[in-house]
Amino acid sequence: MALNILQILISGVLIVVILMQVRESGSGLFGSAQASYRTRRGLEKTLFQFTIILAAVFLLVSILSVRFF
């Protein structure tokens, strides 16, 4: 039961962080059509790394939830 609640909380935070990234880019929902490579800096880089960490934690909690229940 606790893992299910944790999974719901993590998914909510993950959705918010992803939406913040889309809003930060300022180029629409599907990203920009720039041909050049862009470096992430500052808050954008932090949000990107936090998204990766949250996705990994969500995956781990999902596996644990299935394995133990």
PDB file with SEQRES, HELIX, SHEET and CRYST1 records, atoms N, CA, C and O in Angstrom:
SEQRES   1 A   69  MET ALA LEU ASN ILE LEU GLN ILE LEU ILE SER GLY VAL          
SEQRES   2 A   69  LEU ILE VAL VAL ILE LEU MET GLN VAL ARG GLU SER GLY          
SEQRES   3 A   69  SER GLY LEU PHE GLY SER ALA GLN ALA SER TYR ARG THR          
SEQRES   4 A   69  ARG ARG GLY LEU GLU LYS THR LEU PHE GLN PHE THR ILE          
SEQRES   5 A   69  ILE LEU ALA ALA VAL PHE LEU LEU VAL SER ILE LEU SER          
SEQRES   6 A   69  VAL ARG PHE PHE                                              
HELIX    1 AA1 ALA A    2  SER A   25  1                                  24    
HELIX    2 AA2 LEU A   43  PHE A   68  1                                  26    
CRYST1    1.000    1.000    1.000  90.00  90.00  90.00 P 1           1          
ATOM      1  N   MET A   1       0.817  -1.193   0.000  1.00  0.00           N  
ATOM      2  CA  MET A   1       0.000   0.000   0.000  1.00  0.00           C  
ATOM      3  C   MET A   1       0.861   1.257   0.000  1.00  0.00           C  
ATOM      4  O   MET A   1       0.575   2.208  -0.727  1.00  0.00           O  
ATOM      5  N   ALA A   2       1.913   1.263   0.813  1.00  0.00           N  
ATOM      6  CA  ALA A   2       2.789   2.429   0.892  1.00  0.00           C  
ATOM      7  C   ALA A   2       3.531   2.647  -0.426  1.00  0.00           C  
ATOM      8  O   ALA A   2       3.753   3.788  -0.832  1.00  0.00           O  
ATOM      9  N   LEU A   3       3.912   1.560  -1.092  1.00  0.00           N  
ATOM     10  CA  LEU A   3       4.607   1.693  -2.376  1.00  0.00           C  
ATOM     11  C   LEU A   3       3.687   2.278  -3.446  1.00  0.00           C  
ATOM     12  O   LEU A   3       4.133   3.035  -4.308  1.00  0.00           O  
ATOM     13  N   ASN A   4       2.407   1.926  -3.386  1.00  0.00           N  
ATOM     14  CA  ASN A   4       1.454   2.481  -4.351  1.00  0.00           C  
ATOM     15  C   ASN A   4       1.280   3.985  -4.157  1.00  0.00           C  
ATOM     16  O   ASN A   4       1.227   4.732  -5.134  1.00  0.00           O  
ATOM     17  N   ILE A   5       1.192   4.430  -2.920  1.00  0.00           N  
ATOM     18  CA  ILE A   5       1.063   5.859  -2.631  1.00  0.00           C  
ATOM     19  C   ILE A   5       2.328   6.589  -3.041  1.00  0.00           C  
ATOM     20  O   ILE A   5       2.262   7.678  -3.610  1.00  0.00           O  
ATOM     21  N   LEU A   6       3.482   5.996  -2.755  1.00  0.00           N  
ATOM     22  CA  LEU A   6       4.758   6.586  -3.158  1.00  0.00           C  
ATOM     23  C   LEU A   6       4.845   6.700  -4.678  1.00  0.00           C  
ATOM     24  O   LEU A   6       5.335   7.702  -5.199  1.00  0.00           O  
ATOM     25  N   GLN A   7       4.382   5.702  -5.373  1.00  0.00           N  
ATOM     26  CA  GLN A   7       4.396   5.710  -6.832  1.00  0.00           C  
ATOM     27  C   GLN A   7       3.505   6.822  -7.386  1.00  0.00           C  
ATOM     28  O   GLN A   7       3.877   7.484  -8.355  1.00  0.00           O  
ATOM     29  N   ILE A   8       2.357   7.031  -6.791  1.00  0.00           N  
ATOM     30  CA  ILE A   8       1.460   8.109  -7.220  1.00  0.00           C  
ATOM     31  C   ILE A   8       2.108   9.468  -6.978  1.00  0.00           C  
ATOM     32  O   ILE A   8       2.041  10.348  -7.837  1.00  0.00           O  
ATOM     33  N   LEU A   9       2.731   9.645  -5.824  1.00  0.00           N  
ATOM     34  CA  LEU A   9       3.395  10.914  -5.518  1.00  0.00           C  
ATOM     35  C   LEU A   9       4.548  11.186  -6.483  1.00  0.00           C  
ATOM     36  O   LEU A   9       4.696  12.304  -6.976  1.00  0.00           O  
ATOM     37  N   ILE A  10       5.359  10.170  -6.751  1.00  0.00           N  
ATOM     38  CA  ILE A  10       6.483  10.335  -7.668  1.00  0.00           C  
ATOM     39  C   ILE A  10       5.990  10.659  -9.075  1.00  0.00           C  
ATOM     40  O   ILE A  10       6.576  11.498  -9.760  1.00  0.00           O  
ATOM     41  N   SER A  11       4.925  10.004  -9.506  1.00  0.00           N  
ATOM     42  CA  SER A  11       4.412  10.278 -10.847  1.00  0.00           C  
ATOM     43  C   SER A  11       3.881  11.707 -10.953  1.00  0.00           C  
ATOM     44  O   SER A  11       4.056  12.349 -11.989  1.00  0.00           O  
ATOM     45  N   GLY A  12       3.245  12.212  -9.913  1.00  0.00           N  
ATOM     46  CA  GLY A  12       2.772  13.594  -9.918  1.00  0.00           C  
ATOM     47  C   GLY A  12       3.915  14.590 -10.011  1.00  0.00           C  
ATOM     48  O   GLY A  12       3.849  15.552 -10.777  1.00  0.00           O  
ATOM     49  N   VAL A  13       4.967  14.357  -9.226  1.00  0.00           N  
ATOM     50  CA  VAL A  13       6.140  15.235  -9.268  1.00  0.00           C  
ATOM     51  C   VAL A  13       6.821  15.141 -10.630  1.00  0.00           C  
ATOM     52  O   VAL A  13       7.269  16.154 -11.167  1.00  0.00           O  
ATOM     53  N   LEU A  14       6.902  13.953 -11.184  1.00  0.00           N  
ATOM     54  CA  LEU A  14       7.515  13.756 -12.496  1.00  0.00           C  
ATOM     55  C   LEU A  14       6.743  14.515 -13.576  1.00  0.00           C  
ATOM     56  O   LEU A  14       7.354  15.126 -14.453  1.00  0.00           O  
ATOM     57  N   ILE A  15       5.436  14.484 -13.525  1.00  0.00           N  
ATOM     58  CA  ILE A  15       4.619  15.221 -14.492  1.00  0.00           C  
ATOM     59  C   ILE A  15       4.879  16.723 -14.381  1.00  0.00           C  
ATOM     60  O   ILE A  15       5.030  17.405 -15.394  1.00  0.00           O  
ATOM     61  N   VAL A  16       4.930  17.232 -13.161  1.00  0.00           N  
ATOM     62  CA  VAL A  16       5.169  18.663 -12.960  1.00  0.00           C  
ATOM     63  C   VAL A  16       6.545  19.068 -13.485  1.00  0.00           C  
ATOM     64  O   VAL A  16       6.678  20.104 -14.137  1.00  0.00           O  
ATOM     65  N   VAL A  17       7.562  18.265 -13.207  1.00  0.00           N  
ATOM     66  CA  VAL A  17       8.919  18.587 -13.660  1.00  0.00           C  
ATOM     67  C   VAL A  17       9.003  18.565 -15.184  1.00  0.00           C  
ATOM     68  O   VAL A  17       9.653  19.426 -15.777  1.00  0.00           O  
ATOM     69  N   ILE A  18       8.361  17.604 -15.819  1.00  0.00           N  
ATOM     70  CA  ILE A  18       8.367  17.547 -17.287  1.00  0.00           C  
ATOM     71  C   ILE A  18       7.647  18.752 -17.871  1.00  0.00           C  
ATOM     72  O   ILE A  18       8.118  19.335 -18.848  1.00  0.00           O  
ATOM     73  N   LEU A  19       6.523  19.134 -17.297  1.00  0.00           N  
ATOM     74  CA  LEU A  19       5.802  20.310 -17.788  1.00  0.00           C  
ATOM     75  C   LEU A  19       6.601  21.591 -17.581  1.00  0.00           C  
ATOM     76  O   LEU A  19       6.512  22.511 -18.394  1.00  0.00           O  
ATOM     77  N   MET A  20       7.370  21.661 -16.517  1.00  0.00           N  
ATOM     78  CA  MET A  20       8.229  22.828 -16.300  1.00  0.00           C  
ATOM     79  C   MET A  20       9.309  22.909 -17.368  1.00  0.00           C  
ATOM     80  O   MET A  20       9.674  24.003 -17.797  1.00  0.00           O  
ATOM     81  N   GLN A  21       9.822  21.765 -17.800  1.00  0.00           N  
ATOM     82  CA  GLN A  21      10.834  21.764 -18.852  1.00  0.00           C  
ATOM     83  C   GLN A  21      10.255  22.252 -20.161  1.00  0.00           C  
ATOM     84  O   GLN A  21      10.905  23.019 -20.872  1.00  0.00           O  
ATOM     85  N   VAL A  22       9.061  21.830 -20.494  1.00  0.00           N  
ATOM     86  CA  VAL A  22       8.417  22.260 -21.736  1.00  0.00           C  
ATOM     87  C   VAL A  22       8.169  23.757 -21.690  1.00  0.00           C  
ATOM     88  O   VAL A  22       8.377  24.445 -22.689  1.00  0.00           O  
ATOM     89  N   ARG A  23       7.733  24.269 -20.559  1.00  0.00           N  
ATOM     90  CA  ARG A  23       7.467  25.682 -20.410  1.00  0.00           C  
ATOM     91  C   ARG A  23       8.759  26.494 -20.499  1.00  0.00           C  
ATOM     92  O   ARG A  23       8.753  27.591 -21.059  1.00  0.00           O  
ATOM     93  N   GLU A  24       9.853  25.983 -19.964  1.00  0.00           N  
ATOM     94  CA  GLU A  24      11.132  26.678 -19.972  1.00  0.00           C  
ATOM     95  C   GLU A  24      11.699  26.824 -21.380  1.00  0.00           C  
ATOM     96  O   GLU A  24      12.353  27.822 -21.682  1.00  0.00           O  
ATOM     97  N   SER A  25      11.457  25.846 -22.239  1.00  0.00           N  
ATOM     98  CA  SER A  25      12.053  25.896 -23.572  1.00  0.00           C  
ATOM     99  C   SER A  25      11.441  26.998 -24.416  1.00  0.00           C  
ATOM    100  O   SER A  25      12.120  27.549 -25.284  1.00  0.00           O  
ATOM    101  N   GLY A  26      10.193  27.334 -24.192  1.00  0.00           N  
ATOM    102  CA  GLY A  26       9.553  28.426 -24.891  1.00  0.00           C  
ATOM    103  C   GLY A  26       9.349  28.181 -26.371  1.00  0.00           C  
ATOM    104  O   GLY A  26       9.189  29.133 -27.135  1.00  0.00           O  
ATOM    105  N   SER A  27       9.349  26.942 -26.789  1.00  0.00           N  
ATOM    106  CA  SER A  27       9.267  26.673 -28.221  1.00  0.00           C  
ATOM    107  C   SER A  27       8.093  25.767 -28.566  1.00  0.00           C  
ATOM    108  O   SER A  27       8.096  25.133 -29.622  1.00  0.00           O  
ATOM    109  N   GLY A  28       7.121  25.697 -27.723  1.00  0.00           N  
ATOM    110  CA  GLY A  28       5.948  24.889 -28.030  1.00  0.00           C  
ATOM    111  C   GLY A  28       6.007  23.511 -27.404  1.00  0.00           C  
ATOM    112  O   GLY A  28       6.970  23.158 -26.724  1.00  0.00           O  
ATOM    113  N   LEU A  29       4.977  22.755 -27.643  1.00  0.00           N  
ATOM    114  CA  LEU A  29       4.828  21.455 -26.999  1.00  0.00           C  
ATOM    115  C   LEU A  29       5.811  20.420 -27.513  1.00  0.00           C  
ATOM    116  O   LEU A  29       6.279  19.583 -26.741  1.00  0.00           O  
ATOM    117  N   PHE A  30       6.135  20.455 -28.792  1.00  0.00           N  
ATOM    118  CA  PHE A  30       6.967  19.417 -29.375  1.00  0.00           C  
ATOM    119  C   PHE A  30       8.416  19.842 -29.559  1.00  0.00           C  
ATOM    120  O   PHE A  30       9.151  19.172 -30.285  1.00  0.00           O  
ATOM    121  N   GLY A  31       8.850  20.910 -28.943  1.00  0.00           N  
ATOM    122  CA  GLY A  31      10.234  21.341 -29.033  1.00  0.00           C  
ATOM    123  C   GLY A  31      10.493  22.168 -30.267  1.00  0.00           C  
ATOM    124  O   GLY A  31       9.616  22.368 -31.107  1.00  0.00           O  
ATOM    125  N   SER A  32      11.703  22.637 -30.356  1.00  0.00           N  
ATOM    126  CA  SER A  32      12.045  23.500 -31.479  1.00  0.00           C  
ATOM    127  C   SER A  32      12.639  22.689 -32.619  1.00  0.00           C  
ATOM    128  O   SER A  32      13.053  21.543 -32.443  1.00  0.00           O  
ATOM    129  N   ALA A  33      12.671  23.305 -33.780  1.00  0.00           N  
ATOM    130  CA  ALA A  33      13.215  22.645 -34.966  1.00  0.00           C  
ATOM    131  C   ALA A  33      14.616  23.161 -35.260  1.00  0.00           C  
ATOM    132  O   ALA A  33      14.997  23.290 -36.423  1.00  0.00           O  
ATOM    133  N   GLN A  34      15.378  23.454 -34.227  1.00  0.00           N  
ATOM    134  CA  GLN A  34      16.726  23.976 -34.415  1.00  0.00           C  
ATOM    135  C   GLN A  34      17.655  22.865 -34.856  1.00  0.00           C  
ATOM    136  O   GLN A  34      17.577  21.736 -34.371  1.00  0.00           O  
ATOM    137  N   ALA A  35      18.533  23.200 -35.780  1.00  0.00           N  
ATOM    138  CA  ALA A  35      19.481  22.217 -36.270  1.00  0.00           C  
ATOM    139  C   ALA A  35      20.763  22.214 -35.452  1.00  0.00           C  
ATOM    140  O   ALA A  35      21.556  21.278 -35.551  1.00  0.00           O  
ATOM    141  N   SER A  36      20.976  23.236 -34.655  1.00  0.00           N  
ATOM    142  CA  SER A  36      22.218  23.333 -33.890  1.00  0.00           C  
ATOM    143  C   SER A  36      22.068  22.677 -32.524  1.00  0.00           C  
ATOM    144  O   SER A  36      20.966  22.549 -31.991  1.00  0.00           O  
ATOM    145  N   TYR A  37      23.202  22.267 -31.976  1.00  0.00           N  
ATOM    146  CA  TYR A  37      23.236  21.636 -30.654  1.00  0.00           C  
ATOM    147  C   TYR A  37      23.200  22.728 -29.595  1.00  0.00           C  
ATOM    148  O   TYR A  37      23.886  23.743 -29.718  1.00  0.00           O  
ATOM    149  N   ARG A  38      22.400  22.517 -28.554  1.00  0.00           N  
ATOM    150  CA  ARG A  38      22.265  23.484 -27.481  1.00  0.00           C  
ATOM    151  C   ARG A  38      22.701  22.845 -26.173  1.00  0.00           C  
ATOM    152  O   ARG A  38      22.369  21.690 -25.902  1.00  0.00           O  
ATOM    153  N   THR A  39      23.435  23.581 -25.367  1.00  0.00           N  
ATOM    154  CA  THR A  39      23.888  23.091 -24.074  1.00  0.00           C  
ATOM    155  C   THR A  39      22.905  23.512 -22.997  1.00  0.00           C  
ATOM    156  O   THR A  39      22.471  24.663 -22.953  1.00  0.00           O  
ATOM    157  N   ARG A  40      22.557  22.570 -22.129  1.00  0.00           N  
ATOM    158  CA  ARG A  40      21.676  22.899 -21.007  1.00  0.00           C  
ATOM    159  C   ARG A  40      22.513  23.548 -19.918  1.00  0.00           C  
ATOM    160  O   ARG A  40      23.612  23.094 -19.602  1.00  0.00           O  
ATOM    161  N   ARG A  41      21.973  24.616 -19.352  1.00  0.00           N  
ATOM    162  CA  ARG A  41      22.688  25.311 -18.285  1.00  0.00           C  
ATOM    163  C   ARG A  41      21.718  25.716 -17.191  1.00  0.00           C  
ATOM    164  O   ARG A  41      20.524  25.896 -17.433  1.00  0.00           O  
ATOM    165  N   GLY A  42      22.238  25.855 -16.010  1.00  0.00           N  
ATOM    166  CA  GLY A  42      21.468  26.382 -14.890  1.00  0.00           C  
ATOM    167  C   GLY A  42      20.279  25.526 -14.509  1.00  0.00           C  
ATOM    168  O   GLY A  42      20.394  24.315 -14.317  1.00  0.00           O  
ATOM    169  N   LEU A  43      19.120  26.188 -14.404  1.00  0.00           N  
ATOM    170  CA  LEU A  43      17.905  25.518 -13.968  1.00  0.00           C  
ATOM    171  C   LEU A  43      17.459  24.446 -14.960  1.00  0.00           C  
ATOM    172  O   LEU A  43      16.937  23.407 -14.557  1.00  0.00           O  
ATOM    173  N   GLU A  44      17.658  24.690 -16.239  1.00  0.00           N  
ATOM    174  CA  GLU A  44      17.268  23.710 -17.251  1.00  0.00           C  
ATOM    175  C   GLU A  44      18.048  22.402 -17.086  1.00  0.00           C  
ATOM    176  O   GLU A  44      17.487  21.316 -17.232  1.00  0.00           O  
ATOM    177  N   LYS A  45      19.335  22.514 -16.782  1.00  0.00           N  
ATOM    178  CA  LYS A  45      20.160  21.319 -16.574  1.00  0.00           C  
ATOM    179  C   LYS A  45      19.742  20.588 -15.300  1.00  0.00           C  
ATOM    180  O   LYS A  45      19.684  19.359 -15.266  1.00  0.00           O  
ATOM    181  N   THR A  46      19.452  21.362 -14.255  1.00  0.00           N  
ATOM    182  CA  THR A  46      19.016  20.760 -12.995  1.00  0.00           C  
ATOM    183  C   THR A  46      17.697  20.027 -13.165  1.00  0.00           C  
ATOM    184  O   THR A  46      17.539  18.914 -12.664  1.00  0.00           O  
ATOM    185  N   LEU A  47      16.742  20.641 -13.870  1.00  0.00           N  
ATOM    186  CA  LEU A  47      15.456  19.982 -14.121  1.00  0.00           C  
ATOM    187  C   LEU A  47      15.630  18.712 -14.944  1.00  0.00           C  
ATOM    188  O   LEU A  47      14.966  17.708 -14.684  1.00  0.00           O  
ATOM    189  N   PHE A  48      16.515  18.749 -15.930  1.00  0.00           N  
ATOM    190  CA  PHE A  48      16.773  17.583 -16.767  1.00  0.00           C  
ATOM    191  C   PHE A  48      17.342  16.433 -15.947  1.00  0.00           C  
ATOM    192  O   PHE A  48      16.896  15.293 -16.077  1.00  0.00           O  
ATOM    193  N   GLN A  49      18.323  16.732 -15.104  1.00  0.00           N  
ATOM    194  CA  GLN A  49      18.922  15.693 -14.260  1.00  0.00           C  
ATOM    195  C   GLN A  49      17.923  15.174 -13.228  1.00  0.00           C  
ATOM    196  O   GLN A  49      17.894  13.977 -12.942  1.00  0.00           O  
ATOM    197  N   PHE A  50      17.112  16.059 -12.672  1.00  0.00           N  
ATOM    198  CA  PHE A  50      16.101  15.658 -11.696  1.00  0.00           C  
ATOM    199  C   PHE A  50      15.049  14.756 -12.348  1.00  0.00           C  
ATOM    200  O   PHE A  50      14.541  13.830 -11.716  1.00  0.00           O  
ATOM    201  N   THR A  51      14.727  15.032 -13.611  1.00  0.00           N  
ATOM    202  CA  THR A  51      13.777  14.189 -14.346  1.00  0.00           C  
ATOM    203  C   THR A  51      14.322  12.781 -14.511  1.00  0.00           C  
ATOM    204  O   THR A  51      13.588  11.808 -14.338  1.00  0.00           O  
ATOM    205  N   ILE A  52      15.595  12.663 -14.844  1.00  0.00           N  
ATOM    206  CA  ILE A  52      16.220  11.347 -15.006  1.00  0.00           C  
ATOM    207  C   ILE A  52      16.200  10.582 -13.681  1.00  0.00           C  
ATOM    208  O   ILE A  52      15.889   9.391 -13.653  1.00  0.00           O  
ATOM    209  N   ILE A  53      16.529  11.260 -12.601  1.00  0.00           N  
ATOM    210  CA  ILE A  53      16.546  10.622 -11.282  1.00  0.00           C  
ATOM    211  C   ILE A  53      15.138  10.180 -10.884  1.00  0.00           C  
ATOM    212  O   ILE A  53      14.946   9.065 -10.398  1.00  0.00           O  
ATOM    213  N   LEU A  54      14.149  11.064 -11.094  1.00  0.00           N  
ATOM    214  CA  LEU A  54      12.766  10.706 -10.757  1.00  0.00           C  
ATOM    215  C   LEU A  54      12.267   9.529 -11.582  1.00  0.00           C  
ATOM    216  O   LEU A  54      11.567   8.661 -11.061  1.00  0.00           O  
ATOM    217  N   ALA A  55      12.617   9.491 -12.857  1.00  0.00           N  
ATOM    218  CA  ALA A  55      12.194   8.373 -13.705  1.00  0.00           C  
ATOM    219  C   ALA A  55      12.806   7.060 -13.220  1.00  0.00           C  
ATOM    220  O   ALA A  55      12.143   6.023 -13.219  1.00  0.00           O  
ATOM    221  N   ALA A  56      14.072   7.109 -12.808  1.00  0.00           N  
ATOM    222  CA  ALA A  56      14.732   5.905 -12.298  1.00  0.00           C  
ATOM    223  C   ALA A  56      14.089   5.449 -10.982  1.00  0.00           C  
ATOM    224  O   ALA A  56      13.874   4.254 -10.779  1.00  0.00           O  
ATOM    225  N   VAL A  57      13.786   6.385 -10.103  1.00  0.00           N  
ATOM    226  CA  VAL A  57      13.142   6.045  -8.832  1.00  0.00           C  
ATOM    227  C   VAL A  57      11.741   5.493  -9.082  1.00  0.00           C  
ATOM    228  O   VAL A  57      11.324   4.537  -8.429  1.00  0.00           O  
ATOM    229  N   PHE A  58      11.008   6.099 -10.036  1.00  0.00           N  
ATOM    230  CA  PHE A  58       9.683   5.610 -10.381  1.00  0.00           C  
ATOM    231  C   PHE A  58       9.751   4.177 -10.901  1.00  0.00           C  
ATOM    232  O   PHE A  58       8.928   3.340 -10.531  1.00  0.00           O  
ATOM    233  N   LEU A  59      10.722   3.896 -11.752  1.00  0.00           N  
ATOM    234  CA  LEU A  59      10.898   2.547 -12.274  1.00  0.00           C  
ATOM    235  C   LEU A  59      11.222   1.560 -11.157  1.00  0.00           C  
ATOM    236  O   LEU A  59      10.672   0.459 -11.120  1.00  0.00           O  
ATOM    237  N   LEU A  60      12.097   1.944 -10.260  1.00  0.00           N  
ATOM    238  CA  LEU A  60      12.461   1.082  -9.134  1.00  0.00           C  
ATOM    239  C   LEU A  60      11.262   0.803  -8.234  1.00  0.00           C  
ATOM    240  O   LEU A  60      11.042  -0.341  -7.834  1.00  0.00           O  
ATOM    241  N   VAL A  61      10.488   1.832  -7.914  1.00  0.00           N  
ATOM    242  CA  VAL A  61       9.306   1.652  -7.071  1.00  0.00           C  
ATOM    243  C   VAL A  61       8.281   0.769  -7.779  1.00  0.00           C  
ATOM    244  O   VAL A  61       7.622  -0.051  -7.140  1.00  0.00           O  
ATOM    245  N   SER A  62       8.146   0.932  -9.091  1.00  0.00           N  
ATOM    246  CA  SER A  62       7.206   0.104  -9.856  1.00  0.00           C  
ATOM    247  C   SER A  62       7.603  -1.364  -9.805  1.00  0.00           C  
ATOM    248  O   SER A  62       6.756  -2.235  -9.605  1.00  0.00           O  
ATOM    249  N   ILE A  63       8.878  -1.636  -9.984  1.00  0.00           N  
ATOM    250  CA  ILE A  63       9.363  -3.018  -9.931  1.00  0.00           C  
ATOM    251  C   ILE A  63       9.162  -3.599  -8.532  1.00  0.00           C  
ATOM    252  O   ILE A  63       8.723  -4.740  -8.389  1.00  0.00           O  
ATOM    253  N   LEU A  64       9.482  -2.818  -7.506  1.00  0.00           N  
ATOM    254  CA  LEU A  64       9.306  -3.294  -6.136  1.00  0.00           C  
ATOM    255  C   LEU A  64       7.831  -3.536  -5.811  1.00  0.00           C  
ATOM    256  O   LEU A  64       7.486  -4.480  -5.102  1.00  0.00           O  
ATOM    257  N   SER A  65       6.976  -2.674  -6.339  1.00  0.00           N  
ATOM    258  CA  SER A  65       5.541  -2.821  -6.102  1.00  0.00           C  
ATOM    259  C   SER A  65       5.007  -4.107  -6.708  1.00  0.00           C  
ATOM    260  O   SER A  65       4.192  -4.793  -6.090  1.00  0.00           O  
ATOM    261  N   VAL A  66       5.453  -4.440  -7.904  1.00  0.00           N  
ATOM    262  CA  VAL A  66       5.006  -5.671  -8.558  1.00  0.00           C  
ATOM    263  C   VAL A  66       5.608  -6.897  -7.892  1.00  0.00           C  
ATOM    264  O   VAL A  66       4.946  -7.925  -7.753  1.00  0.00           O  
ATOM    265  N   ARG A  67       6.847  -6.788  -7.486  1.00  0.00           N  
ATOM    266  CA  ARG A  67       7.548  -7.935  -6.920  1.00  0.00           C  
ATOM    267  C   ARG A  67       6.996  -8.334  -5.550  1.00  0.00           C  
ATOM    268  O   ARG A  67       6.915  -9.522  -5.237  1.00  0.00           O  
ATOM    269  N   PHE A  68       6.617  -7.350  -4.736  1.00  0.00           N  
ATOM    270  CA  PHE A  68       6.194  -7.641  -3.371  1.00  0.00           C  
ATOM    271  C   PHE A  68       4.681  -7.792  -3.219  1.00  0.00           C  
ATOM    272  O   PHE A  68       4.208  -8.182  -2.151  1.00  0.00           O  
ATOM    273  N   PHE A  69       3.916  -7.489  -4.269  1.00  0.00           N  
ATOM    274  CA  PHE A  69       2.458  -7.611  -4.143  1.00  0.00           C  
ATOM    275  C   PHE A  69       1.873  -8.444  -5.214  1.00  0.00           C  
ATOM    276  O   PHE A  69       0.659  -8.643  -5.247  1.00  0.00           O  
TER     277      PHE A  69                                                      
END                                                                             
